[in-house]
């Protein structure tokens, strides 16, 4: 039996299991509870009504909202706690969104401020993320290359704006219905360059399995690191993981893993996954590599 109570500040949805007690809450219930208000918002002139819980992360919740806007049937709403991190994330994402002419990042429409949360309204991408796609059936070699090219060009765009992402991973790479890849989640992003002057960034942020070697060593000593090489290292791990998923789903069991990787992929990975920062490939060197340009 479903019990529904609605008022101006809160919607509670309970699923009554058995006959005497509530045993499990649905994700959408927890999402509404987290928001602590009505599920209806006006953001950037759009009337948004939440219809689905999409996921949770370390820094917030994401929901799908239906709008009455003629140009955007659905938008994604990201709900985060107020504070300097949320302020910085919004500024960085909005800066990138306004300067993006090729769709490297999800378009950010605007935000709504509430006493206990901030809600970002952004472009909804229907095909989930690269992590889900790779696990659900693997990727072909052509898909791996297409996504990797889009990732690298997106990273180049972000770096050109003086921003470093610091948390690149498959779960933060969203896919549109036409399989365009967009770099998302700028919660840990920061400015690394003002004008032509580059500055080092804190080393202790991001997802550990995608940390560059210098992040581990510098974080222990509370040192700072150069930002772009950290993102570049992560692109190499993303490429190697995508190629592994391709091998796991599409190659015979008798084939050795490394034999299943094309020679130019291995060569590029050696250049990207170089432990010494000074020897690591730059974005432009990746773009000029034979793998990047092979049809």
C-alpha positions in Angstrom: 0.0 0.0 0.0 1.3 3.5 -0.8 0.6 6.4 1.5 1.1 9.9 0.1 1.1 13.2 2.0 1.7 16.4 0.2 2.0 20.0 1.4 3.9 23.2 0.4 7.1 22.2 2.0 7.5 18.4 1.8 6.3 15.3 -0.1 6.7 12.0 1.7 6.3 8.7 -0.1 6.3 5.6 2.0 6.0 2.0 0.8 4.2 -0.1 3.3 5.6 -3.6 3.3 3.9 -6.6 5.0 1.1 -5.4 7.3 2.7 -3.7 10.3 5.8 -1.7 9.5 7.7 0.3 7.0 10.8 -1.7 5.9 12.5 0.1 3.0 12.4 3.5 1.5 12.6 4.1 -2.2 15.4 6.2 -3.6 13.0 8.9 -4.7 11.7 9.1 -1.1 15.2 9.7 0.2 15.7 12.2 -2.5 12.7 14.2 -1.5 13.6 13.9 2.2 17.1 15.3 1.4 15.6 18.3 -0.4 13.2 19.1 2.5 10.9 21.2 0.3 8.4 20.9 -2.5 9.6 19.0 -5.6 8.7 22.1 -7.7 11.2 24.8 -8.6 11.6 27.7 -10.9 15.2 27.9 -12.1 16.4 30.2 -14.9 12.8 30.8 -15.9 12.0 27.1 -16.2 9.3 25.4 -14.1 10.9 22.2 -12.9 9.0 19.3 -11.4 11.1 16.3 -10.2 10.1 13.0 -11.6 13.0 10.7 -10.9 16.0 10.2 -8.7 19.1 9.7 -10.9 21.9 9.1 -8.4 23.9 10.2 -5.4 27.5 11.2 -5.0 29.9 12.4 -2.3 28.8 16.0 -2.7 25.1 15.8 -3.6 22.0 14.2 -5.2 20.9 14.3 -8.8 17.3 14.2 -10.1 15.5 14.3 -13.4 13.0 17.1 -13.7 10.3 17.7 -16.2 9.9 21.3 -17.4 7.2 23.4 -19.1 9.8 25.0 -21.3 9.2 24.4 -25.0 12.9 24.0 -25.7 13.8 21.6 -22.8 11.4 18.8 -21.9 13.8 17.5 -19.2 16.7 18.9 -17.2 19.0 17.4 -14.5 18.9 19.0 -11.1 21.9 18.7 -8.9 21.3 19.4 -5.2 24.4 20.3 -3.1 25.0 21.8 0.3 25.6 25.5 0.4 29.2 26.7 1.0 32.3 27.8 -0.8 32.6 24.5 -2.7 29.2 24.9 -4.2 29.9 28.5 -5.1 33.1 27.7 -6.8 31.6 24.8 -8.7 28.8 26.9 -10.0 31.2 29.7 -11.1 33.5 27.3 -12.9 30.7 25.3 -14.6 28.9 28.5 -15.7 32.1 29.9 -17.1 32.8 26.8 -19.1 29.2 26.5 -20.2 29.1 30.1 -21.5 32.3 29.7 -23.4 31.6 26.2 -24.8 30.6 26.2 -28.4 31.2 22.5 -29.2 29.3 20.7 -26.4 32.3 19.6 -24.3 30.4 20.1 -21.0 26.7 19.8 -20.1 25.0 23.2 -20.5 24.3 24.9 -17.1 21.0 26.9 -17.1 21.2 28.4 -13.7 20.6 27.7 -10.0 18.2 28.2 -7.1 19.4 29.1 -3.6 17.7 27.6 -0.6 18.6 28.0 3.1 19.8 24.4 3.3 20.8 23.6 -0.3 21.6 24.9 -3.7 20.0 23.4 -6.9 21.8 23.5 -10.2 19.7 23.1 -13.4 21.7 21.6 -16.2 21.4 19.7 -19.5 20.0 16.2 -19.1 22.0 13.5 -21.0 19.9 10.4 -21.7 22.6 7.7 -22.2 24.0 7.7 -18.7 27.8 7.7 -18.3 30.8 6.0 -19.7 31.2 3.7 -16.7 27.7 2.3 -17.2 28.1 1.9 -20.9 31.4 0.1 -20.6 30.1 -2.3 -18.0 26.8 -3.1 -19.7 28.2 -4.5 -22.8 31.6 -3.3 -23.4 32.9 -0.9 -26.1 34.1 -1.5 -29.6 37.5 -0.3 -30.6 35.9 2.5 -32.7 33.7 3.6 -29.7 36.8 3.7 -27.4 38.6 5.9 -29.8 35.6 8.2 -30.4 35.0 8.7 -26.7 38.7 9.2 -26.0 39.0 11.8 -28.7 36.0 13.7 -27.3 37.5 13.4 -23.8 40.9 14.8 -24.8 39.4 17.7 -26.8 37.1 18.5 -23.8 40.1 18.5 -21.4 42.0 20.8 -23.8 39.0 23.2 -23.8 38.8 23.1 -20.0 42.5 23.7 -19.6 42.4 26.5 -22.1 40.0 28.3 -19.8 42.5 28.1 -16.9 40.6 25.3 -15.2 41.7 21.9 -14.1 39.1 19.2 -13.4 40.9 17.0 -10.8 38.2 14.2 -10.8 38.2 12.8 -14.3 36.8 9.3 -14.3 34.2 7.3 -16.4 31.4 8.1 -14.0 31.9 11.8 -14.7 31.8 11.4 -18.5 28.1 11.7 -19.6 26.7 10.5 -22.9 24.0 12.1 -25.0 21.4 10.2 -27.1 23.7 10.8 -30.1 26.7 9.4 -28.1 28.4 12.8 -27.6 30.6 12.7 -24.6 30.5 15.6 -22.1 32.7 16.2 -19.1 30.6 16.7 -15.9 30.9 17.3 -12.2 33.1 20.3 -11.4 32.8 19.9 -7.7 36.6 19.5 -7.3 37.7 21.7 -10.2 39.8 24.8 -9.6 41.6 27.6 -11.3 45.2 26.7 -12.1 46.1 29.6 -14.4 45.3 33.3 -14.4 46.4 34.9 -17.6 49.7 33.3 -18.5 50.7 32.6 -15.0 50.2 29.0 -13.9 49.9 28.1 -10.3 50.0 24.7 -8.6 46.9 23.2 -7.0 46.2 21.1 -3.9 47.1 17.5 -4.3 44.6 15.7 -2.1 41.4 15.9 -4.2 39.8 13.5 -6.5 39.1 9.7 -6.7 42.2 7.7 -5.5 42.2 5.1 -8.2 42.6 7.8 -10.8 45.3 9.8 -8.8 48.5 10.5 -10.6 51.6 9.3 -8.8 52.7 12.8 -7.8 49.3 13.3 -6.1 50.0 10.4 -3.7 53.5 11.6 -2.8 52.6 15.2 -2.6 49.4 14.8 -0.6 51.3 12.9 2.2 53.6 15.9 2.5 50.8 18.5 2.0 52.5 19.8 -1.1 50.9 21.2 -4.3 51.1 19.8 -7.8 50.7 21.0 -11.4 47.1 20.6 -12.5 47.1 19.7 -16.2 49.3 16.6 -15.8 47.0 15.2 -13.1 44.0 15.4 -15.6 46.2 13.9 -18.4 47.1 10.9 -16.2 43.4 10.3 -15.6 42.7 10.3 -19.3 45.3 7.5 -19.7 43.6 5.4 -17.1 40.2 6.0 -18.7 41.6 4.9 -22.0 43.2 1.8 -20.6 40.0 0.8 -18.8 37.9 1.3 -21.9 40.3 -0.8 -23.9 40.2 -3.5 -21.2 36.4 -3.5 -21.3 36.6 -3.9 -25.1 39.0 -6.8 -24.7 37.0 -8.4 -22.0 33.7 -8.4 -24.0 34.9 -8.8 -27.6 38.2 -10.8 -27.6 38.7 -14.5 -27.3 39.7 -15.9 -23.8 42.9 -17.3 -25.3 44.2 -13.8 -26.2 46.6 -12.3 -23.8 45.3 -8.9 -22.4 48.2 -6.9 -23.7 48.3 -8.7 -27.0 44.7 -7.5 -27.4 45.7 -3.9 -27.2 46.7 -2.3 -30.6 50.4 -1.2 -30.7 49.6 2.5 -31.1 47.3 2.3 -28.0 50.1 0.8 -26.0 52.6 3.4 -27.2 50.2 6.3 -26.3 49.5 4.8 -22.9 53.3 4.6 -22.1 53.5 8.3 -22.9 50.5 9.3 -20.9 51.1 7.1 -17.9 54.7 8.3 -17.3 55.4 8.6 -13.6 57.6 11.6 -14.1 55.5 14.7 -14.7 58.1 16.3 -17.0 58.0 13.2 -19.3 54.3 12.8 -19.4 52.5 13.6 -22.7 50.8 16.9 -23.0 47.4 17.4 -24.5 48.8 18.6 -27.8 51.2 15.6 -28.0 48.2 13.2 -27.4 46.3 14.9 -30.2 49.2 14.6 -32.6 49.8 10.9 -31.8 49.1 8.3 -34.5 46.3 6.6 -32.4 44.4 9.8 -32.2 44.6 10.4 -36.0 44.2 6.8 -37.2 40.8 6.2 -38.9 
